[in-house]
Amino acid sequence: MTPVGLSIFGAAASAPMVVLAGGLVTTYATTGVTALPLTFVLVAGVVALLMVGYTALARQVGHPAAYYGILAHAVSRSWGVAAGLVALVAYTGIQTSLYGLFGATLAGQLGGTWWVWAGIAWAVVGALGVRAIVLSTWVLGGVLVVSLLIVGLFVVAGLGSPADGAVSWEGFHASGLAVGGIGGALALCVAAFMGVDAPGSFVEEAVDRRSVSRATITAVLVLGGVYAVAAWAMGVAVGPQTVAARAADLSAGLPFSILEPAGTAWVGVAGVVLVFAIVTSMLAFHNVIARYVFAMAREGVLPAGLARTDSTTRVSAPRGGSFTQSAVAAVVVGAFAVSGADPVAVMFTWLSTLGALGLLCLLIAASVAALAAPPAVRGQRVGIWQWKVAPVLGVLGGSVVLVAMVGNVGSLLGAAPGSPYPLLLPVILAATATAGGMWARYLRRSRPEVFASIGHGTPKTHAVPDAIHISI
């Protein structure tokens, strides 16, 4: 996979159209932060710093289950297993949450029951997931290009019709950060970037491992700019002081109402692209989860049968991991459907927040691992920026954002003040990490040969090694 293909997976998982139609509107409505564009710039900087240590280790370790391999090599095998299980929970939380958003979106547009539409998306993602990565990359690339085109048109329409008669720069004023909702805004902005770490799981399939760092950090910076400009355009078009109220009003139709001056046809196209963007985001996360299951199963940490691959021509795909992810998604969607829970307010919001919390914790852990990595892991070309400066800054910035997320998780989930239920999310992650550590200790006592291979398993390439050329 080429650097372009790696960047496509990271950007498609983050899903710019989903952030535009859902993330920006929700953030304005729930936090009231007028300096959201500046918040995106700051968060993009923190995430980029966290990605420096993560991608440096991902490149050196070369393991499809990136966090699992990184922690196993740089810290300990027990930490590696704990990180692997947390990553599976976090990625699965985000991926399955999108089924609720997809089902609710189509049910609102075309009618019907949300879980029926979710079932159709599940079948499409499952079918593509067992095919070679080339096909998924082409699908993700096509939808990503059209999504960025729609976002660009939205920015032009918003800045071209300012609500106050002149373009306002209030969204970039630092004074707008000193408000009560800034913690929630930071949390939601972090969630918008989740998925850009996906290239680290395709290191075995990369044409050049060095491209993992370039592709990932480039995707973060580009998306940070796109999200900041889109948030600015929304504030300018509606008015910085009224955008929160308009975003909270469903009848206002944000963000699609801003596109109407460009032509009603573009509004329809944007709605269709949003649906496809949700599916491609699910597909990107599906592929990452399948590789985690595959890589951990081939080393015996998970059942060995899950490491099966399938090949119809000259390439292979992680069939066991793909089927496992599809089965888990079916169970989660079925459970929410039976319970009658709201697919957006409950399923999408809670599961995506769980995933964002988990992945931010893993990124911080990866930066700590970069600081603690022994010389044998770092390699011969050791840079102070990659292994010292950026990880330290990333840990400091990431810790501030993590505290803000945990402190505001109740308000983000719409829970009543004092409700203990939002605390379930960090408890789930902590329990998962603890279970991973205990499982590793069991392997060390009962299956020492498996414990010794944790993070060091023999590579078994499961996708085409040829270059994927996509011209944008």
LUMDODREN-849598 format. One record per residue (C-alpha): x, y, z; residue number from 1. Coordinates in steps of 0.5 Angstrom, whole numbers, plus 500, padded with zeros to 3 digits. Layout:
BEGIN
+------+-------+-----+-----+
: east : north :  up :   k :
+------+-------+-----+-----+
:    X :     Y :   Z : NUM :
...
+------+-------+-----+-----+
//
This chain:
BEGIN
+------+-------+-----+-----+
: east : north :  up :   k :
+------+-------+-----+-----+
:  500 :   500 : 500 :   1 :
:  503 :   507 : 498 :   2 :
:  503 :   513 : 502 :   3 :
:  497 :   516 : 499 :   4 :
:  493 :   509 : 500 :   5 :
:  495 :   510 : 508 :   6 :
:  493 :   517 : 508 :   7 :
:  486 :   515 : 505 :   8 :
:  485 :   510 : 510 :   9 :
:  486 :   515 : 516 :  10 :
:  482 :   520 : 513 :  11 :
:  476 :   516 : 511 :  12 :
:  476 :   513 : 518 :  13 :
:  475 :   520 : 521 :  14 :
:  470 :   521 : 516 :  15 :
:  470 :   529 : 514 :  16 :
:  463 :   529 : 512 :  17 :
:  461 :   525 : 518 :  18 :
:  464 :   531 : 522 :  19 :
:  461 :   536 : 518 :  20 :
:  454 :   534 : 519 :  21 :
:  454 :   531 : 526 :  22 :
:  461 :   533 : 530 :  23 :
:  461 :   541 : 528 :  24 :
:  453 :   541 : 529 :  25 :
:  453 :   537 : 536 :  26 :
:  459 :   541 : 539 :  27 :
:  456 :   548 : 537 :  28 :
:  450 :   546 : 540 :  29 :
:  452 :   542 : 547 :  30 :
:  458 :   547 : 548 :  31 :
:  456 :   554 : 546 :  32 :
:  464 :   555 : 545 :  33 :
:  465 :   560 : 539 :  34 :
:  472 :   559 : 539 :  35 :
:  471 :   552 : 536 :  36 :
:  475 :   553 : 530 :  37 :
:  481 :   555 : 534 :  38 :
:  480 :   549 : 539 :  39 :
:  480 :   545 : 532 :  40 :
:  487 :   548 : 531 :  41 :
:  490 :   546 : 538 :  42 :
:  487 :   539 : 538 :  43 :
:  490 :   538 : 532 :  44 :
:  497 :   540 : 534 :  45 :
:  496 :   535 : 540 :  46 :
:  494 :   529 : 536 :  47 :
:  500 :   531 : 531 :  48 :
:  505 :   531 : 537 :  49 :
:  502 :   524 : 540 :  50 :
:  502 :   521 : 533 :  51 :
:  510 :   522 : 532 :  52 :
:  512 :   517 : 538 :  53 :
:  506 :   512 : 536 :  54 :
:  508 :   512 : 528 :  55 :
:  516 :   512 : 530 :  56 :
:  514 :   506 : 534 :  57 :
:  509 :   503 : 529 :  58 :
:  514 :   504 : 524 :  59 :
:  520 :   500 : 528 :  60 :
:  516 :   495 : 531 :  61 :
:  512 :   493 : 524 :  62 :
:  506 :   490 : 527 :  63 :
:  499 :   490 : 525 :  64 :
:  496 :   490 : 532 :  65 :
:  500 :   497 : 532 :  66 :
:  498 :   499 : 540 :  67 :
:  499 :   491 : 542 :  68 :
:  506 :   491 : 538 :  69 :
:  508 :   498 : 541 :  70 :
:  507 :   496 : 548 :  71 :
:  510 :   489 : 548 :  72 :
:  516 :   491 : 545 :  73 :
:  517 :   498 : 548 :  74 :
:  515 :   497 : 555 :  75 :
:  513 :   489 : 557 :  76 :
:  509 :   484 : 554 :  77 :
:  503 :   484 : 559 :  78 :
:  502 :   492 : 557 :  79 :
:  502 :   489 : 550 :  80 :
:  496 :   485 : 551 :  81 :
:  493 :   490 : 555 :  82 :
:  493 :   495 : 550 :  83 :
:  491 :   490 : 545 :  84 :
:  485 :   489 : 548 :  85 :
:  483 :   496 : 550 :  86 :
:  484 :   497 : 542 :  87 :
:  479 :   492 : 540 :  88 :
:  474 :   495 : 545 :  89 :
:  476 :   502 : 543 :  90 :
:  476 :   501 : 535 :  91 :
:  469 :   496 : 536 :  92 :
:  466 :   502 : 540 :  93 :
:  467 :   507 : 534 :  94 :
:  465 :   502 : 529 :  95 :
:  459 :   499 : 531 :  96 :
:  457 :   506 : 534 :  97 :
:  456 :   508 : 526 :  98 :
:  451 :   503 : 525 :  99 :
:  446 :   507 : 529 : 100 :
:  448 :   513 : 526 : 101 :
:  447 :   510 : 519 : 102 :
:  441 :   507 : 521 : 103 :
:  438 :   513 : 524 : 104 :
:  440 :   517 : 518 : 105 :
:  437 :   513 : 513 : 106 :
:  431 :   512 : 517 : 107 :
:  430 :   519 : 517 : 108 :
:  431 :   520 : 510 : 109 :
:  427 :   514 : 507 : 110 :
:  423 :   511 : 513 : 111 :
:  423 :   505 : 515 : 112 :
:  426 :   502 : 522 : 113 :
:  434 :   504 : 523 : 114 :
:  436 :   497 : 525 : 115 :
:  434 :   494 : 518 : 116 :
:  438 :   500 : 514 : 117 :
:  444 :   498 : 519 : 118 :
:  443 :   491 : 517 : 119 :
:  444 :   493 : 510 : 120 :
:  450 :   497 : 512 : 121 :
:  453 :   491 : 516 : 122 :
:  452 :   486 : 510 : 123 :
:  456 :   491 : 505 : 124 :
:  462 :   492 : 510 : 125 :
:  462 :   485 : 511 : 126 :
:  463 :   483 : 504 : 127 :
:  468 :   488 : 503 : 128 :
:  472 :   486 : 509 : 129 :
:  474 :   479 : 507 : 130 :
:  476 :   482 : 500 : 131 :
:  483 :   484 : 499 : 132 :
:  485 :   491 : 501 : 133 :
:  486 :   494 : 494 : 134 :
:  478 :   494 : 493 : 135 :
:  477 :   497 : 500 : 136 :
:  482 :   503 : 498 : 137 :
:  479 :   505 : 492 : 138 :
:  472 :   505 : 495 : 139 :
:  474 :   509 : 501 : 140 :
:  479 :   514 : 496 : 141 :
:  473 :   515 : 492 : 142 :
:  468 :   517 : 497 : 143 :
:  473 :   521 : 501 : 144 :
:  475 :   526 : 495 : 145 :
:  467 :   527 : 494 : 146 :
:  467 :   528 : 501 : 147 :
:  472 :   534 : 501 : 148 :
:  469 :   537 : 495 : 149 :
:  462 :   538 : 499 : 150 :
:  466 :   540 : 505 : 151 :
:  470 :   545 : 500 : 152 :
:  463 :   548 : 497 : 153 :
:  460 :   548 : 504 : 154 :
:  466 :   553 : 506 : 155 :
:  465 :   557 : 500 : 156 :
:  458 :   558 : 501 : 157 :
:  459 :   559 : 508 : 158 :
:  464 :   565 : 508 : 159 :
:  461 :   568 : 501 : 160 :
:  454 :   569 : 505 : 161 :
:  456 :   572 : 512 : 162 :
:  450 :   573 : 517 : 163 :
:  453 :   580 : 519 : 164 :
:  455 :   582 : 513 : 165 :
:  462 :   581 : 514 : 166 :
:  467 :   575 : 515 : 167 :
:  468 :   575 : 522 : 168 :
:  474 :   572 : 526 : 169 :
:  471 :   571 : 532 : 170 :
:  472 :   563 : 532 : 171 :
:  480 :   564 : 532 : 172 :
:  479 :   569 : 538 : 173 :
:  483 :   566 : 544 : 174 :
:  478 :   569 : 549 : 175 :
:  473 :   565 : 546 : 176 :
:  477 :   559 : 550 : 177 :
:  475 :   561 : 557 : 178 :
:  468 :   559 : 557 : 179 :
:  465 :   553 : 561 : 180 :
:  464 :   549 : 555 : 181 :
:  471 :   548 : 553 : 182 :
:  472 :   541 : 556 : 183 :
:  467 :   538 : 552 : 184 :
:  469 :   542 : 546 : 185 :
:  476 :   539 : 547 : 186 :
:  473 :   532 : 548 : 187 :
:  469 :   532 : 541 : 188 :
:  474 :   535 : 537 : 189 :
:  479 :   529 : 539 : 190 :
:  473 :   525 : 537 : 191 :
:  473 :   528 : 530 : 192 :
:  480 :   525 : 529 : 193 :
:  479 :   518 : 532 : 194 :
:  481 :   514 : 526 : 195 :
:  487 :   517 : 523 : 196 :
:  492 :   512 : 527 : 197 :
:  489 :   507 : 522 : 198 :
:  495 :   507 : 518 : 199 :
:  499 :   504 : 523 : 200 :
:  496 :   497 : 523 : 201 :
:  497 :   497 : 515 : 202 :
:  505 :   497 : 516 : 203 :
:  506 :   490 : 514 : 204 :
:  502 :   492 : 507 : 205 :
:  506 :   498 : 506 : 206 :
:  511 :   499 : 500 : 207 :
:  515 :   503 : 505 : 208 :
:  515 :   503 : 513 : 209 :
:  517 :   510 : 513 : 210 :
:  511 :   512 : 509 : 211 :
:  507 :   511 : 516 : 212 :
:  509 :   517 : 519 : 213 :
:  508 :   521 : 513 : 214 :
:  501 :   519 : 512 : 215 :
:  499 :   519 : 519 : 216 :
:  501 :   526 : 521 : 217 :
:  499 :   529 : 514 : 218 :
:  492 :   526 : 515 : 219 :
:  492 :   529 : 522 : 220 :
:  494 :   536 : 520 : 221 :
:  490 :   536 : 513 : 222 :
:  484 :   534 : 517 : 223 :
:  485 :   539 : 523 : 224 :
:  485 :   545 : 517 : 225 :
:  479 :   542 : 514 : 226 :
:  475 :   542 : 520 : 227 :
:  477 :   549 : 523 : 228 :
:  476 :   552 : 516 : 229 :
:  469 :   548 : 516 : 230 :
:  467 :   550 : 523 : 231 :
:  469 :   558 : 522 : 232 :
:  465 :   558 : 516 : 233 :
:  459 :   555 : 520 : 234 :
:  460 :   560 : 525 : 235 :
:  461 :   566 : 520 : 236 :
:  454 :   564 : 516 : 237 :
:  450 :   563 : 522 : 238 :
:  453 :   568 : 526 : 239 :
:  458 :   567 : 532 : 240 :
:  454 :   569 : 537 : 241 :
:  447 :   565 : 535 : 242 :
:  451 :   559 : 532 : 243 :
:  450 :   555 : 538 : 244 :
:  442 :   556 : 538 : 245 :
:  441 :   555 : 531 : 246 :
:  445 :   548 : 532 : 247 :
:  441 :   546 : 537 : 248 :
:  435 :   547 : 533 : 249 :
:  433 :   541 : 529 : 250 :
:  429 :   545 : 524 : 251 :
:  435 :   550 : 522 : 252 :
:  437 :   544 : 518 : 253 :
:  445 :   545 : 519 : 254 :
:  449 :   544 : 516 : 255 :
:  445 :   543 : 509 : 256 :
:  441 :   549 : 510 : 257 :
:  448 :   553 : 509 : 258 :
:  449 :   549 : 502 : 259 :
:  442 :   551 : 499 : 260 :
:  444 :   558 : 496 : 261 :
:  449 :   554 : 492 : 262 :
:  443 :   550 : 489 : 263 :
:  438 :   545 : 492 : 264 :
:  442 :   539 : 488 : 265 :
:  448 :   540 : 492 : 266 :
:  444 :   539 : 498 : 267 :
:  441 :   532 : 496 : 268 :
:  448 :   530 : 494 : 269 :
:  451 :   532 : 500 : 270 :
:  446 :   527 : 504 : 271 :
:  448 :   522 : 499 : 272 :
:  455 :   523 : 500 : 273 :
:  454 :   523 : 508 : 274 :
:  451 :   516 : 508 : 275 :
:  457 :   513 : 504 : 276 :
:  462 :   517 : 508 : 277 :
:  459 :   513 : 514 : 278 :
:  459 :   506 : 511 : 279 :
:  467 :   508 : 509 : 280 :
:  468 :   510 : 516 : 281 :
:  465 :   503 : 518 : 282 :
:  469 :   499 : 513 : 283 :
:  476 :   503 : 515 : 284 :
:  475 :   501 : 522 : 285 :
:  473 :   494 : 520 : 286 :
:  479 :   493 : 517 : 287 :
:  483 :   495 : 522 : 288 :
:  480 :   491 : 527 : 289 :
:  480 :   485 : 523 : 290 :
:  488 :   486 : 523 : 291 :
:  488 :   486 : 530 : 292 :
:  485 :   480 : 531 : 293 :
:  489 :   477 : 526 : 294 :
:  495 :   479 : 529 : 295 :
:  494 :   477 : 536 : 296 :
:  491 :   470 : 534 : 297 :
:  497 :   468 : 530 : 298 :
:  501 :   469 : 536 : 299 :
:  496 :   465 : 540 : 300 :
:  494 :   471 : 545 : 301 :
:  487 :   470 : 541 : 302 :
:  484 :   463 : 539 : 303 :
:  489 :   461 : 533 : 304 :
:  483 :   459 : 528 : 305 :
:  482 :   467 : 528 : 306 :
:  488 :   468 : 524 : 307 :
:  485 :   464 : 518 : 308 :
:  486 :   468 : 511 : 309 :
:  482 :   467 : 505 : 310 :
:  485 :   468 : 498 : 311 :
:  481 :   468 : 491 : 312 :
:  486 :   470 : 487 : 313 :
:  493 :   472 : 488 : 314 :
:  492 :   476 : 495 : 315 :
:  489 :   475 : 502 : 316 :
:  485 :   478 : 507 : 317 :
:  484 :   477 : 514 : 318 :
:  478 :   472 : 514 : 319 :
:  478 :   470 : 521 : 320 :
:  479 :   477 : 524 : 321 :
:  473 :   480 : 519 : 322 :
:  468 :   475 : 521 : 323 :
:  469 :   476 : 528 : 324 :
:  468 :   483 : 527 : 325 :
:  462 :   482 : 523 : 326 :
:  459 :   477 : 529 : 327 :
:  461 :   482 : 534 : 328 :
:  458 :   488 : 530 : 329 :
:  451 :   484 : 529 : 330 :
:  451 :   482 : 537 : 331 :
:  452 :   490 : 539 : 332 :
:  447 :   492 : 533 : 333 :
:  442 :   487 : 535 : 334 :
:  442 :   488 : 543 : 335 :
:  441 :   496 : 542 : 336 :
:  435 :   494 : 537 : 337 :
:  432 :   489 : 542 : 338 :
:  433 :   494 : 548 : 339 :
:  429 :   500 : 544 : 340 :
:  435 :   505 : 545 : 341 :
:  435 :   511 : 541 : 342 :
:  440 :   509 : 535 : 343 :
:  444 :   516 : 536 : 344 :
:  443 :   519 : 543 : 345 :
:  445 :   513 : 546 : 346 :
:  448 :   508 : 541 : 347 :
:  452 :   512 : 537 : 348 :
:  454 :   517 : 543 : 349 :
:  456 :   512 : 548 : 350 :
:  460 :   508 : 544 : 351 :
:  463 :   513 : 540 : 352 :
:  465 :   516 : 546 : 353 :
:  468 :   510 : 549 : 354 :
:  472 :   509 : 543 : 355 :
:  475 :   516 : 543 : 356 :
:  477 :   515 : 550 : 357 :
:  480 :   509 : 549 : 358 :
:  484 :   511 : 543 : 359 :
:  486 :   517 : 547 : 360 :
:  489 :   513 : 552 : 361 :
:  493 :   509 : 548 : 362 :
:  496 :   514 : 544 : 363 :
:  498 :   517 : 551 : 364 :
:  501 :   510 : 552 : 365 :
:  505 :   510 : 546 : 366 :
:  508 :   516 : 547 : 367 :
:  510 :   514 : 554 : 368 :
:  513 :   508 : 550 : 369 :
:  517 :   512 : 545 : 370 :
:  520 :   515 : 551 : 371 :
:  522 :   508 : 555 : 372 :
:  523 :   504 : 548 : 373 :
:  530 :   501 : 549 : 374 :
:  536 :   502 : 543 : 375 :
:  534 :   496 : 540 : 376 :
:  527 :   498 : 539 : 377 :
:  529 :   505 : 537 : 378 :
:  534 :   503 : 531 : 379 :
:  540 :   506 : 529 : 380 :
:  537 :   513 : 527 : 381 :
:  535 :   516 : 533 : 382 :
:  532 :   523 : 533 : 383 :
:  531 :   527 : 539 : 384 :
:  524 :   530 : 536 : 385 :
:  521 :   523 : 535 : 386 :
:  523 :   520 : 541 : 387 :
:  524 :   525 : 546 : 388 :
:  521 :   532 : 545 : 389 :
:  515 :   530 : 541 : 390 :
:  513 :   525 : 546 : 391 :
:  514 :   529 : 552 : 392 :
:  509 :   535 : 549 : 393 :
:  504 :   530 : 547 : 394 :
:  504 :   526 : 553 : 395 :
:  503 :   533 : 557 : 396 :
:  498 :   536 : 552 : 397 :
:  494 :   529 : 551 : 398 :
:  493 :   528 : 559 : 399 :
:  490 :   535 : 559 : 400 :
:  485 :   533 : 554 : 401 :
:  484 :   526 : 557 : 402 :
:  482 :   530 : 564 : 403 :
:  477 :   535 : 560 : 404 :
:  474 :   529 : 557 : 405 :
:  473 :   525 : 563 : 406 :
:  471 :   531 : 567 : 407 :
:  466 :   532 : 562 : 408 :
:  463 :   525 : 560 : 409 :
:  457 :   526 : 563 : 410 :
:  455 :   532 : 560 : 411 :
:  457 :   530 : 553 : 412 :
:  453 :   524 : 554 : 413 :
:  447 :   528 : 556 : 414 :
:  446 :   524 : 563 : 415 :
:  443 :   528 : 569 : 416 :
:  448 :   531 : 574 : 417 :
:  451 :   527 : 579 : 418 :
:  449 :   520 : 575 : 419 :
:  454 :   515 : 576 : 420 :
:  453 :   512 : 569 : 421 :
:  458 :   516 : 565 : 422 :
:  463 :   513 : 569 : 423 :
:  462 :   506 : 566 : 424 :
:  466 :   508 : 560 : 425 :
:  473 :   509 : 564 : 426 :
:  471 :   503 : 568 : 427 :
:  470 :   499 : 562 : 428 :
:  477 :   501 : 559 : 429 :
:  480 :   500 : 566 : 430 :
:  477 :   493 : 567 : 431 :
:  479 :   491 : 560 : 432 :
:  486 :   493 : 561 : 433 :
:  486 :   489 : 567 : 434 :
:  484 :   483 : 564 : 435 :
:  489 :   484 : 559 : 436 :
:  494 :   484 : 564 : 437 :
:  491 :   478 : 568 : 438 :
:  491 :   474 : 561 : 439 :
:  498 :   475 : 560 : 440 :
:  500 :   473 : 567 : 441 :
:  496 :   467 : 565 : 442 :
:  500 :   465 : 559 : 443 :
:  507 :   466 : 562 : 444 :
:  505 :   461 : 567 : 445 :
:  501 :   456 : 563 : 446 :
:  504 :   457 : 556 : 447 :
:  511 :   460 : 556 : 448 :
:  512 :   459 : 549 : 449 :
:  506 :   464 : 547 : 450 :
:  508 :   469 : 552 : 451 :
:  515 :   469 : 549 : 452 :
:  512 :   471 : 542 : 453 :
:  507 :   476 : 544 : 454 :
:  509 :   482 : 539 : 455 :
:  514 :   478 : 536 : 456 :
:  510 :   473 : 532 : 457 :
:  512 :   471 : 525 : 458 :
:  509 :   476 : 520 : 459 :
:  504 :   473 : 515 : 460 :
:  503 :   478 : 510 : 461 :
:  495 :   478 : 508 : 462 :
:  494 :   483 : 503 : 463 :
:  497 :   485 : 496 : 464 :
:  504 :   487 : 497 : 465 :
:  504 :   491 : 490 : 466 :
:  503 :   499 : 490 : 467 :
:  496 :   502 : 490 : 468 :
:  496 :   508 : 486 : 469 :
:  490 :   513 : 487 : 470 :
:  491 :   519 : 483 : 471 :
:  487 :   525 : 487 : 472 :
+------+-------+-----+-----+
//
